[in-house]
Amino acid sequence: MRQWALKVIAVHSSLFLLPAVAALVFRESVRAGDPAARRLAMSWPDNLYDLVFIPHMDDRLDELAELAEPEEWTYRHTKTDHHKPILFNYLRYTYRRLAEEDKIVVADDGTAIAFNTGLVTPSQEPIFCYCTQNRLSDQEQPWHFHAWRRKGEYDLTRFSSLPEMAHYFDDPSLLVLDTRRELRVNVEHIISDNRERFPAPYGDMPDYQLQTFLKGAIDNAMQRVRRNYKTAIPQYYRGRIQLLLPLCLSQPDVADLALVIERHDAFYRVSTCLTLDMAYNNARQLARPDRDWLQP
C-alpha cells in the first residue's frame, strides 16, 4: 500500500471511535501550521482509482450520465475498451486537476470525502462525487465510492464547505487565438510524427503531396478563425491551455483532424495534430465544445 494511503488511514483510523475528535484535531493542526498535517492535507494521489474504490465502474458512469445534462460521451471514430470513454477520461482528469489544487474536501467528522465533478443536472444543480471510508479488507484504497450527489442532498450537509470546481486558467486571453500574431508551422514534423492519424487516402500519400494538402488546410483554418474567433477551441493538456483548429482536407465544412496550437510570448506554434476523438476528449475537460466543427 502506498505511503500516502497509510498516512491517511492512520489519521482517520487512529480514533475510529471518536471520528469527530480526530477530524477536529487534524483540521486544527493544519490551521495551526503543523508541517506534517499540512503535507498530509495536500497528499492526494494523482490517480482517482488509487484513492477511491469504485466497483462496477460502467454502472457508475451510466448513473452519472443519467443524472447530468444530456451529452454524448462515446467516441464516434475510435474503438476503445472503456464504457463511455469521454466521461471516463473526463472524470479521471478532472479529479487529477482537483488533486493538484487540493480541492478534495474531507467531511467535518472525517469519515467521508467529496469532490466537484464540474457537471450539473438539467436544472443546473452541481453534481459531486461522494465517498465514505472503505472497510473492505481486500481493497487498499482508503475510500469507497458511495454515490453521485446533487448539491442539495442530505449527505453533503456533512461538509461545512462544499468542494469547488477545478480551475484551469487565470488569463482568459488564452482561450482566444490572436490572429495578429505569427503562426509557426513545421509541416514535415507534423507529418512524420502523426502520419497514422491521417485518414485515407492522405495517410498513404508521398510526403510532398501530403505537405501540399496540409499547408492548404492550415491556411484555410486560419482564414476561418479570422472570420469567427469561436473556431479556435481551447483544450487543457499537461497543465497548459492550447487551441484547436479544424483541418479540413476533403471538404471545406468537415474536419478530418484537429490542429494543436500553443502560445508563446510573441507567436503561436503548431505542435501536432490530433484525431477528432482525441481533440474532443481534451477539449471537454474545459467545457463542452461548440459543435461548429468538433463533435463527439
Secondary structure, DSSP 8 states (H G I E B T S, - for coil): --HHHHHHHHHHHTTTTSHHHHHHHHHHHHHTT-HHHHHHHT---SSHHHHEE-SSHHHHHHHHHHHS-----S-SS---SSSSHHHHHHHHHHHHHHHHTT--EE-TTSSEEEEEEEEE-TT--EEEEEEEE---TT---SEEEEEEEETTSGGGGG-SS--------S-GGGGS--TTSEEE--HHHHHHHHGGGS-TTGGGS-HHHHHHHHHHHHHHHHHHHHH-GGGSEEEEETTEEEEEEEE-SSBTTB-SEEEEEEE-SSEEEEEEEE-HHHHHHHHTTTS---TTT---
